[in-house]
Each structure stands twice: as structure tokens, then as C-alpha cells.
Amino acid sequence: MIDKSLGFLLDERRLNVAITRPKYFLLVVGNSKTLKKSMIWENMIEFCISNGRYVKVNDRSYFDTMQDFKKTVAP
């Protein structure tokens, strides 16, 4: 079941390419509960949490502007 729900996201090579290509900023948007079904993504999420780079967003109005987002996520 996990293969169908995460599809290509389970491929370590694709994750490696996705997170090493950006030069300045990387934003990952996803459902952490679903992503954590994969050990690879669970490690990535835990790394972000431990480095203060994980932001839980409960609804679309969490940030009013991109400036608000940048102040919170990329100080």
C-alpha cells in the first residue's frame, strides 16, 4: 500500500536529486503523516524538525504574505 501512496517519492535517488539541486532555497510541501511511512522521508522530516526548519501549516491562512513566511522559515 505504501508504494501506491508515495509512488516515486520512495526512490532514494530521486529524493537525493530533489534536495541537492536547489542553490538557494528548498521548500517541501506534503503530508508528513503520509511521508513518514517511508523511513527515508521520516529521517528527512526529523532532520528538518531538529534544525528548526519544519513548519506545520494547518490551513492556507497560516501566512498572510510571502514576507511572513520568509520571516518564520528562513530568518
N, C-alpha and C positions, 0 to 999 in steps of 0.2 A: 504493500500500500504506500509506503514512504516514497518509493521510486516514482509512482504516478503523481504524488502530491508535490514533490520537489523537482522532478524531471532533471533537466540539465544542471541544476544548481548543485547536484551531488558530485559532479565531476571536479575533482581537486585541481586539475589543470585549468579548467575554465575559471574557477574561483581565483586561482593564482594570477591568471591574466587580468581578471577584472579588478583585483585590488592592487596590482603593481603598475598598471598603465597610467593612472591619473598622475599628473605632475604637481598639482596644487591642492586638490580637494576631492574627496570621495564621499559620496552620500549614498547610503544603502537604505532603501525603504522596503520594509517587509513585515510579515507577521512573525514575531520572534518565537511564538509558541510552535508554529509550524516549522520554522527554520531549525529550532533546537532539536528536532527529531533526528537531525544529522549531527554526528559528532564534530564534523568539520565546522559547520555553522555555529554549533554550540560554543566551540572554542573561540571562534571569531567574535561572537556576541559577548562572551565572558571577558575577552581581551578589551573590547570597547568599554565595557562596564568598569573594569578595573583601572582604565586610563581616563575615566571621566568623559568618555565620548559617546555614551549611549543616551539617547533621549527618547523617552516613552511618550508617544503622542496619542491621546485618547480620542481626539476629534480634530476636524480640519481647522478649527478656530484657535488652536493652541498658540500659533504665532500670528500676529496681525500683519506683519510685514517681513520681508526677507532680512531687513536690518535686525529685527528682533531675533530672528533665527540665528543670524551670524553672531550676535552678542552672546547667545546662550551656548551655541555649539562650537564656535571657532573663535574664542577670545584671543 
